[in-house]
Amino acid sequence: MHKFQDCFICSCLRSSRMQCSAEDLAHHLVAEFRKQWFPSELLQNPDNLNSALQEVSVPVMADDRISLTEEIVQKTRMRGTLTWAPPTFQIIFFVQPTNRRSDVIASQHFLCAGCGTKIEPRYMKKLRYCDYLGRYFCDGCHGGLESVIPGRVLNNWDFARYPVCHFSRQLLDSIWQQPLFKLTSVAKNLYSQAKELQRFRELQEQLVSIKKLLSTCRLSDGVLDEFEQLPAHLIQELHLFSMHDLIRVKKGQLCTIAKALVQSAVTHIDICELCQAKGFICEFCHSEEVIFPFQRDTCTRCQDCRACFHISCFRDESCPKCARLQKRKKLQEDINL
């Protein structure tokens, strides 16, 4: 026993910076016990391990074996108990339902949702509510901190700060700048609720199209460098945001940056011969003006061939390019026959 204690103390001293939580300590103890019970030479050789186990084994009655199994299941839990488990890392996209305090605490078996401390019914009013998890916590697990709640942003465009426990605050801080929210999947109606978001989507679609064009121009390096003012994911994929992005949209910051980027890029495209050569000529009006897909106010694209035309010219008429391609295809088929 003294040998094990000395070994364990030395092991702890070797990691002086280790944060010794209860769970870390339990894992460390299991590892040390394993080393003491089964030396490395036994673990490496299954035959030696089996023979060693047979030497130390003692007769066990069936009833003893069952009671031991039950005891392990019921009492030996590294995380939580049968009536309580600590909060787990999860991204919640909805607003927690409003329920009576007494009902929620009763569903928690009168235990703090954070540490499992037993709460007497007469002290229920002292527990603090976490708006993110929808559960009640003691003042040791909930210090009254507040945070923006993703579910309220995604469902109500609500950026007010609500009380959260320490666990939720750390979780929300850790994901604050991570692009985890695909609005077309988790908030389909948000664009119709938030005018700022709808305006940014229009600018974002323009920027994505413009960047594809600029990336093929060897003279556009300076303009492309300006795109670094926005997070990379906003230029690479539509509808994907972090909470930090959404609050910047709410404040109008991202729209201002995006508008300036569009203007700068259009200025380059208008005077760049390489970019102009990659534009379109409207095949309806045959105007000499070069048009581009990102000019969404004045231009549209054929859904089949992706050719670009003036909105006022296209209307209900069939696409000239599609008709030309169909004619060419039919001619080729006739030649092959």
C-alpha positions in Angstrom: 0.0 0.0 0.0 2.8 2.4 0.9 4.5 1.5 -2.4 1.3 2.5 -4.3 0.9 5.7 -2.3 4.5 6.7 -3.1 4.0 5.9 -6.8 0.8 7.9 -7.0 2.3 10.9 -5.2 5.3 10.9 -7.6 2.9 10.7 -10.6 0.9 13.6 -9.4 4.0 15.7 -8.8 5.2 15.1 -12.3 2.1 16.9 -13.6 2.2 20.0 -11.4 -0.1 21.9 -13.7 -2.8 19.2 -13.7 -6.2 20.5 -12.7 -7.2 17.9 -10.1 -11.0 17.7 -10.6 -12.8 14.8 -9.0 -13.2 13.1 -12.4 -9.5 13.6 -13.3 -8.5 12.1 -9.9 -10.8 9.1 -10.5 -9.3 8.4 -13.9 -5.8 8.8 -12.5 -6.5 6.4 -9.6 -7.9 3.8 -12.0 -4.8 4.0 -14.1 -2.5 3.7 -11.1 -4.5 0.7 -9.7 -4.3 -1.0 -13.1 -0.5 -0.6 -13.1 -0.2 -2.1 -9.6 -2.6 -5.0 -10.2 -1.4 -6.0 -13.7 2.3 -5.3 -14.4 3.2 -4.5 -18.0 4.7 -7.9 -18.7 1.4 -9.5 -17.8 -0.7 -7.1 -19.9 1.6 -7.8 -22.9 1.2 -11.6 -22.6 -2.4 -12.8 -22.4 -1.3 -16.3 -21.3 0.6 -14.9 -18.3 -2.3 -12.6 -17.4 -4.8 -15.6 -17.5 -2.6 -17.7 -15.3 -2.0 -14.8 -12.8 -5.8 -14.3 -12.6 -6.3 -18.0 -11.8 -3.8 -17.8 -9.0 -5.4 -14.9 -7.3 -9.0 -16.0 -7.9 -11.2 -17.1 -5.1 -14.5 -19.0 -5.1 -17.5 -16.6 -5.5 -21.0 -17.6 -4.8 -23.7 -16.8 -7.5 -25.6 -14.6 -5.0 -22.4 -12.7 -4.2 -21.7 -12.2 -7.9 -25.2 -10.8 -8.5 -25.0 -8.4 -5.5 -21.6 -7.2 -6.6 -22.9 -6.5 -10.1 -25.9 -4.6 -8.7 -23.6 -2.6 -6.4 -21.3 -1.6 -9.3 -24.3 -0.6 -11.5 -26.0 1.4 -8.7 -23.1 3.0 -6.9 -20.0 3.0 -9.0 -20.7 5.8 -11.4 -17.9 8.1 -12.6 -20.5 10.7 -13.8 -23.7 11.3 -11.8 -26.1 8.9 -10.2 -29.4 7.3 -11.0 -31.3 10.5 -10.3 -28.7 13.1 -11.4 -26.1 13.7 -14.1 -24.0 16.8 -14.8 -24.8 19.0 -17.8 -23.3 17.8 -21.1 -22.0 19.9 -24.0 -24.9 20.4 -26.4 -26.0 23.1 -28.9 -29.6 24.0 -28.2 -31.4 25.6 -31.1 -34.8 26.1 -29.5 -36.2 28.4 -26.7 -36.8 26.5 -23.5 -40.5 26.2 -22.6 -41.8 28.2 -19.7 -42.8 25.9 -16.8 -43.5 26.5 -13.2 -40.4 26.6 -10.9 -41.8 23.9 -8.6 -42.5 21.5 -11.6 -39.0 21.9 -13.0 -37.2 21.4 -9.7 -39.4 18.4 -8.9 -38.4 16.9 -12.3 -34.8 17.5 -11.1 -35.6 15.4 -8.0 -34.9 18.4 -5.9 -31.2 18.4 -6.9 -29.1 21.2 -8.3 -28.7 20.5 -12.0 -25.1 21.4 -11.9 -23.6 19.6 -8.9 -26.4 17.3 -7.7 -26.7 18.9 -4.2 -29.9 18.0 -2.5 -32.2 21.0 -2.1 -34.9 21.2 0.6 -38.3 22.3 -0.8 -38.3 25.4 1.4 -35.2 26.7 -0.3 -36.5 26.3 -3.9 -36.8 30.1 -4.3 -33.1 30.5 -3.8 -32.2 28.4 -6.9 -31.2 30.3 -10.0 -32.6 29.5 -13.5 -30.4 28.9 -16.5 -32.2 30.1 -19.6 -30.0 28.0 -21.9 -30.5 24.6 -20.3 -34.0 25.4 -18.8 -33.0 24.0 -15.4 -32.3 25.4 -11.9 -28.9 25.6 -10.2 -27.5 26.4 -6.7 -25.6 29.7 -6.3 -22.3 27.7 -6.5 -23.1 26.6 -10.0 -24.9 29.8 -11.1 -23.3 33.1 -10.3 -25.9 35.3 -12.0 -24.0 35.7 -15.2 -25.9 36.5 -18.4 -25.4 35.6 -22.1 -27.1 35.8 -25.5 -29.1 32.6 -26.0 -28.8 31.0 -29.5 -32.3 29.6 -29.5 -33.8 33.1 -28.9 -31.7 34.6 -31.7 -32.6 31.8 -34.2 -36.3 31.8 -33.4 -37.1 35.4 -32.3 -34.1 37.5 -33.5 -33.7 38.3 -29.8 -30.2 39.4 -28.7 -31.1 40.3 -25.1 -28.9 38.7 -22.4 -30.5 36.1 -20.1 -29.2 34.5 -16.9 -27.1 31.3 -17.4 -25.1 29.0 -15.1 -21.3 28.8 -15.2 -21.4 25.7 -17.4 -23.6 27.3 -20.0 -21.7 30.5 -20.0 -18.4 28.7 -20.7 -20.1 26.6 -23.4 -21.6 29.7 -25.1 -18.3 31.6 -24.9 -16.5 28.6 -26.5 -18.8 28.5 -29.5 -19.4 32.3 -29.9 -17.2 32.7 -33.0 -17.7 29.2 -34.5 -19.9 29.0 -37.6 -22.3 26.3 -36.4 -25.6 27.7 -37.4 -26.9 26.8 -41.0 -29.9 29.1 -41.1 -31.7 27.1 -43.8 -31.7 24.1 -41.5 -32.2 25.5 -38.0 -34.0 28.8 -38.6 -35.8 28.7 -41.9 -38.1 31.7 -41.1 -35.4 34.0 -39.7 -34.8 35.8 -43.0 -38.4 36.9 -43.2 -38.3 38.1 -39.6 -35.0 40.1 -39.8 -34.7 42.8 -42.5 -31.0 43.3 -41.6 -30.3 39.6 -42.2 -32.2 39.6 -45.5 -30.2 42.6 -46.7 -26.9 40.9 -45.8 -27.9 37.7 -47.6 -28.3 39.7 -50.8 -24.9 41.3 -50.4 -23.4 37.9 -49.4 -24.8 36.3 -52.6 -23.2 39.0 -54.6 -19.8 38.7 -52.8 -19.7 34.9 -53.4 -20.3 35.4 -57.1 -17.8 38.2 -57.3 -15.1 36.3 -55.5 -15.5 33.4 -58.0 -14.9 35.9 -60.8 -12.0 37.6 -59.1 -10.2 34.4 -58.2 -9.7 33.8 -62.0 -8.2 37.2 -62.5 -4.4 37.5 -62.0 -4.7 41.3 -61.5 -7.2 41.1 -58.6 -4.9 40.2 -55.7 -5.3 43.6 -54.1 -9.1 43.4 -54.2 -9.2 39.8 -52.9 -7.1 40.9 -49.9 -9.9 43.2 -48.9 -12.2 40.2 -48.6 -10.3 39.2 -45.5 -12.3 41.8 -43.6 -15.1 39.2 -43.5 -14.8 35.8 -41.9 -13.8 33.2 -44.5 -16.9 31.1 -44.0 -19.2 34.0 -45.0 -17.6 34.1 -48.5 -17.3 30.4 -48.9 -20.8 29.1 -47.9 -24.2 30.9 -47.9 -26.4 30.9 -44.8 -23.7 29.7 -42.4 -23.2 31.9 -39.4 -21.7 32.1 -35.9 -23.4 33.9 -33.0 -20.8 36.6 -33.4 -21.7 37.0 -37.1 -25.4 37.3 -36.3 -25.0 40.0 -33.7 -22.7 42.0 -36.2 -25.5 41.7 -38.7 -28.0 43.0 -36.2 -25.7 46.0 -35.5 -25.3 46.6 -39.3 -21.5 46.1 -39.1 -21.4 43.2 -41.6 -23.7 45.0 -44.1 -21.4 48.0 -44.1 -18.3 45.9 -44.7 -20.0 43.8 -47.4 -21.3 46.9 -49.2 -17.9 48.5 -49.3 -16.4 45.2 -50.7 -19.0 45.0 -53.4 -18.3 48.6 -54.5 -14.5 48.0 -54.5 -14.8 44.8 -56.5 -17.2 46.3 -59.1 -14.8 49.2 -59.6 -12.0 46.7 -60.4 -14.2 44.6 -62.7 -15.4 47.7 -64.7 -11.8 48.7 -65.6 -10.2 45.2 -65.8 -10.0 43.8 -69.4 -9.5 40.3 -68.0 -12.7 40.5 -65.9 -14.7 42.1 -68.7 -13.8 39.3 -71.0 -15.5 36.9 -68.7 -18.8 38.7 -68.7 -22.0 38.2 -70.8 -23.7 40.0 -73.6 -27.5 40.0 -73.5 -28.6 37.9 -76.5 -32.0 39.5 -76.5 -31.1 43.2 -76.9 -27.5 42.7 -78.1 -26.4 45.7 -76.1 -22.6 46.3 -76.0 -22.9 46.6 -72.2 -21.1 43.7 -70.5 -23.2 42.2 -67.7 -22.5 39.8 -64.8 -24.5 37.4 -62.7 -23.8 39.4 -59.5 -25.8 42.4 -60.9 -28.9 41.0 -59.3 -30.9 44.2 -59.6 -30.7 44.3 -63.4 -29.6 40.8 -64.5 -30.9 37.3 -64.3 -29.6 33.8 -65.3 -31.1 31.0 -67.3 -31.6 28.1 -64.9 -30.5 25.5 -67.5 -27.5 27.0 -69.3 -26.6 29.7 -66.7 -26.3 32.4 -69.4 -26.9 36.0 -68.2 -29.5 38.4 -69.5 -31.2 41.7 -68.6 -34.2 41.1 -66.4 -36.3 43.4 -68.6 -35.3 41.5 -71.7 -35.7 37.9 -70.5 -39.2 37.8 -69.1 -41.2 34.9 -70.5 -39.2 34.3 -73.7 -37.2 31.2 -74.3 -33.5 31.3 -73.7 -31.6 31.9 -77.0 -28.5 30.0 -75.8 -30.6 27.0 -74.8 -32.3 27.0 -78.3 -29.0 27.2 -80.0 -27.6 24.3 -78.0 -30.6 22.2 -78.7 -30.3 22.9 -82.4 -26.6 22.0 -82.4 -27.4 18.8 -80.5 -30.1 17.8 -83.0 -27.7 18.5 -85.9 -25.0 16.4 -84.4 -27.5 13.5 -83.9 -28.6 13.8 -87.6 -24.9 13.6 -88.7 -24.3 10.5 -86.6 -27.2 8.8 -88.2 
